[in-house]
Amino acid sequence: MEYRYTAIVLKKREVGETDRLYTFYTKEQGKVRAVAKGIRKSGAKLASQLENGTLADVAVARTRGTGKITGALAEESYPEIRVRFGMLRTVLATLDRFERLIQFDEPDQKLYRLLVDFLKCSEKSAKTDDEVCARLLSAAFLFRTIAQLGYGMEVRVSAVSGRKFFGHERFFFSPAQGGVVFSSECGDNQSLPIGQNAIKLLRVFQEHPLSAVMKVRVSDRDTHEIERVIRYLVDWVL
C-alpha cells in the first residue's frame, strides 16, 4: 500500500552501497522512517528533493517493516538558511534534538505546525543574517516542543511554593521539580542557577508565538545562558 505524507526531513543515514534511510516528521502520522533505494547512484534525482530541513510531499510504499520511498517533491527548501553556515548549523542541530525527543507514529498537529513555524521564522531571520535570533528561535522551539510533549515548566512563580519571584533572590531551574524555584527550595543537586533575564525569556517562549521571539533583543551572555538551560532540559527529558 502506498501512503502520501506532507513531511519535514529530519535526518538521513546511508545504508548499504547506494541506499539511504530517512526520518521524517509528517503531518499525517508523526515521525516515520523510510528507505530510498539507489538514491546515492550517479544521476539519481530524488536526493535533491530530500535534504534535511526540507518540506516535501513524500510517497511511501509500505507492507511490513520500513517503507520504501517511491517519490518526493520538495515544496519548500528554505534557501536562505542553506547559504548561511551558522544558521544552517543551528537549524540542523535543532532538528536533530527534535528527532530524538519524538516517538514514532504519534501524530500531533500542534507539533507539526510548530515545526513548520520554526523553519519559516528561521528562514526570515536568515534573510537578515541574524544568528542570535536563530539561536533564540531554536531555544524557544525546543522549549515549546517539550511542553507539548507533556513536560511544561513553571516559569512565572516558584514551581515548589507558588511564590512570586523577587529581584534580590537567587533562582534555579530544576526540571525535576517542575521549573524555576528559589535557591532555598532547590532540592535537586543537578539544577542550574538561572538569572532573571533568562526567566523572562522562558516566559516569552511559553506565552508568545515564535514570531514574537524574533523581536526580542538580548545580550550574548543571556543568549548563552538560555541555550544552556534548554540543553539541560532536553537532556533531562531524554
C-alpha positions as CSV (number, residue, x, y, z in Angstrom):
1,M,0.0,0.0,0.0
2,E,1.2,3.5,-0.8
3,Y,1.0,6.3,1.7
4,R,1.4,10.0,0.9
5,Y,2.9,12.3,3.5
6,T,3.4,16.1,4.0
7,A,6.8,15.7,5.6
8,I,9.8,17.6,7.1
9,V,13.1,15.8,6.6
10,L,14.7,15.5,10.0
11,K,17.6,13.0,9.4
12,K,19.2,10.8,6.8
13,R,21.7,8.0,7.1
14,E,23.5,6.0,4.5
15,V,22.8,2.3,4.4
16,G,24.3,-0.3,2.1
17,E,26.1,0.8,-1.0
18,T,23.5,3.0,-2.7
19,D,20.6,3.4,-0.3
20,R,19.7,6.0,2.3
21,L,17.4,5.8,5.4
22,Y,15.3,8.9,6.0
23,T,13.5,10.1,9.2
24,F,10.5,12.5,8.6
25,Y,8.1,14.3,10.8
26,T,4.8,14.1,9.0
27,K,1.5,15.9,9.3
28,E,-0.4,12.7,8.9
29,Q,1.5,10.2,11.1
30,G,4.1,12.0,13.2
31,K,7.6,10.6,13.0
32,V,8.2,7.9,10.4
33,R,11.2,6.3,8.6
34,A,11.5,5.1,5.1
35,V,14.4,4.0,2.8
36,A,15.2,5.4,-0.6
37,K,16.7,2.7,-2.8
38,G,19.5,3.6,-5.1
39,I,19.4,7.3,-4.1
40,R,23.2,7.6,-4.0
41,K,23.7,6.3,-7.5
42,S,25.1,8.8,-10.1
43,G,22.2,10.6,-11.7
44,A,19.6,9.8,-9.0
45,K,17.2,12.8,-8.9
46,L,15.4,12.0,-5.7
47,A,18.2,13.2,-3.4
48,S,17.8,16.8,-4.2
49,Q,14.2,16.7,-3.0
50,L,15.1,15.3,0.4
51,E,17.7,17.5,2.0
52,N,17.5,17.8,5.8
53,G,15.0,20.5,6.8
54,T,13.1,20.3,3.5
55,L,9.3,20.3,3.5
56,A,8.2,17.8,0.9
57,D,5.4,15.7,-0.4
58,V,6.6,12.1,0.0
59,A,5.1,8.9,-1.3
60,V,6.0,5.7,0.7
61,A,5.2,2.1,-0.3
62,R,4.7,0.1,2.9
63,T,3.9,-3.6,3.6
64,R,5.8,-4.7,6.6
65,G,8.8,-3.1,8.3
66,T,10.4,0.1,6.9
67,G,8.7,1.6,4.0
68,K,10.2,2.4,0.6
69,I,10.2,5.9,-0.8
70,T,8.7,5.9,-4.3
71,G,8.6,9.6,-4.9
72,A,9.2,13.0,-3.4
73,L,8.7,16.6,-4.4
74,A,10.1,19.5,-2.3
75,E,7.6,22.2,-1.5
76,E,9.9,24.4,0.5
77,S,13.7,24.1,0.9
78,Y,14.3,27.3,2.9
79,P,17.1,28.5,0.7
80,E,18.2,31.5,2.9
81,I,19.1,29.2,5.7
82,R,21.2,27.0,3.5
83,V,23.5,29.7,2.3
84,R,24.5,30.8,5.8
85,F,26.6,28.2,7.6
86,G,26.0,29.4,11.1
87,M,22.2,29.4,10.7
88,L,22.2,26.1,8.9
89,R,24.2,24.5,11.7
90,T,21.8,25.8,14.3
91,V,18.7,24.6,12.4
92,L,20.1,21.2,11.7
93,A,21.2,20.7,15.4
94,T,17.7,21.7,16.5
95,L,16.1,19.2,14.1
96,D,18.4,16.5,15.5
97,R,17.3,17.3,19.1
98,F,13.7,17.4,18.0
99,E,14.1,14.0,16.3
100,R,15.5,12.4,19.4
101,L,12.7,13.8,21.6
102,I,9.8,12.5,19.4
103,Q,8.5,8.9,19.4
104,F,7.4,7.1,16.2
105,D,3.9,7.0,14.8
106,E,2.4,9.6,17.2
107,P,0.8,12.3,15.1
108,D,0.4,15.7,16.7
109,Q,-0.9,18.6,14.6
110,K,0.3,21.2,17.1
111,L,3.8,19.9,16.9
112,Y,3.8,19.7,13.2
113,R,2.6,23.3,12.9
114,L,5.2,24.4,15.5
115,L,8.0,22.7,13.4
116,V,6.9,24.4,10.2
117,D,6.6,27.7,12.0
118,F,10.2,27.2,13.4
119,L,11.5,26.7,9.8
120,K,9.6,29.7,8.5
121,C,10.8,32.0,11.2
122,S,14.4,30.7,10.8
123,E,14.2,31.5,7.1
124,K,13.1,35.0,7.9
125,S,15.9,35.5,10.4
126,A,18.3,34.2,7.8
127,K,17.4,36.9,5.4
128,T,18.7,39.5,7.9
129,D,21.7,37.3,8.8
130,D,20.7,37.4,12.5
131,E,22.3,34.4,14.1
132,V,21.4,35.4,17.6
133,C,17.7,35.4,16.5
134,A,18.2,31.9,15.0
135,R,19.6,30.7,18.3
136,L,16.7,32.1,20.3
137,L,14.2,30.6,17.9
138,S,15.9,27.2,18.4
139,A,15.7,27.6,22.2
140,A,12.0,28.7,22.0
141,F,11.1,25.9,19.6
142,L,12.6,23.2,21.8
143,F,11.1,24.6,25.0
144,R,7.6,24.7,23.3
145,T,8.1,21.2,21.9
146,I,9.0,19.8,25.3
147,A,5.9,21.5,26.8
148,Q,3.7,19.9,24.1
149,L,5.2,16.5,25.0
150,G,3.9,16.9,28.5
151,Y,6.8,18.4,30.3
152,G,5.6,22.0,30.8
153,M,7.7,24.1,33.2
154,E,6.5,26.6,35.7
155,V,8.3,29.9,35.0
156,R,6.0,32.6,36.4
157,V,6.1,31.6,40.1
158,S,8.1,29.1,42.1
159,A,7.3,25.6,40.9
160,V,7.5,24.4,44.6
161,S,5.8,27.1,46.7
162,G,3.9,29.2,44.1
163,R,5.6,32.4,45.4
164,K,6.3,35.2,43.1
165,F,9.9,35.9,42.2
166,F,11.7,38.9,43.7
167,G,14.8,40.6,42.3
168,H,17.0,40.1,45.4
169,E,16.6,36.3,45.4
170,R,18.7,33.6,43.7
171,F,16.9,31.2,41.4
172,F,17.5,27.7,40.0
173,F,16.0,25.9,37.0
174,S,15.0,22.4,38.1
175,P,13.1,20.2,35.6
176,A,12.8,17.5,38.3
177,Q,10.9,20.0,40.5
178,G,8.8,21.4,37.6
179,G,10.5,24.6,36.7
180,V,12.1,27.7,38.3
181,V,12.5,27.6,42.1
182,F,14.0,29.8,44.8
183,S,17.5,28.7,45.9
184,S,16.2,27.9,49.4
185,E,13.6,25.5,47.8
186,C,16.0,23.7,45.4
187,G,16.2,20.0,46.3
188,D,17.9,18.9,43.1
189,N,21.7,18.8,43.1
190,Q,21.7,18.8,39.3
191,S,19.7,22.0,38.9
192,L,21.1,25.1,37.2
193,P,21.3,28.6,38.5
194,I,19.3,30.9,36.3
195,G,19.1,34.7,36.1
196,Q,16.1,37.0,35.8
197,N,16.6,37.8,32.2
198,A,16.7,34.1,31.3
199,I,13.5,33.6,33.3
200,K,11.9,36.4,31.3
201,L,12.9,34.7,28.1
202,L,11.3,31.4,29.2
203,R,8.1,33.4,29.8
204,V,8.2,34.8,26.3
205,F,8.8,31.3,24.9
206,Q,5.9,30.0,26.8
207,E,3.3,32.7,26.2
208,H,4.0,34.0,22.7
209,P,4.3,32.6,19.2
210,L,7.8,32.1,17.7
211,S,7.3,35.2,15.5
212,A,7.3,37.3,18.7
213,V,10.7,35.8,19.7
214,M,12.2,37.4,16.5
215,K,11.5,40.8,18.0
216,V,13.4,40.1,21.3
217,R,16.8,41.7,21.7
218,V,19.2,40.1,24.3
219,S,22.9,40.2,25.2
220,D,25.3,37.4,24.2
221,R,25.5,36.4,27.9
222,D,21.8,35.9,28.1
223,T,21.7,34.0,24.8
224,H,24.4,31.6,26.1
225,E,22.5,31.2,29.4
226,I,19.2,30.3,27.8
227,E,20.8,27.9,25.4
228,R,22.5,26.2,28.4
229,V,19.1,25.9,30.2
230,I,17.4,24.4,27.1
231,R,20.2,21.9,26.5
232,Y,19.9,20.8,30.1
233,L,16.1,20.5,29.8
234,V,16.4,18.4,26.6
235,D,19.0,16.1,28.2
236,W,16.7,15.7,31.2
237,V,13.7,14.7,29.1
238,L,15.9,12.3,27.1
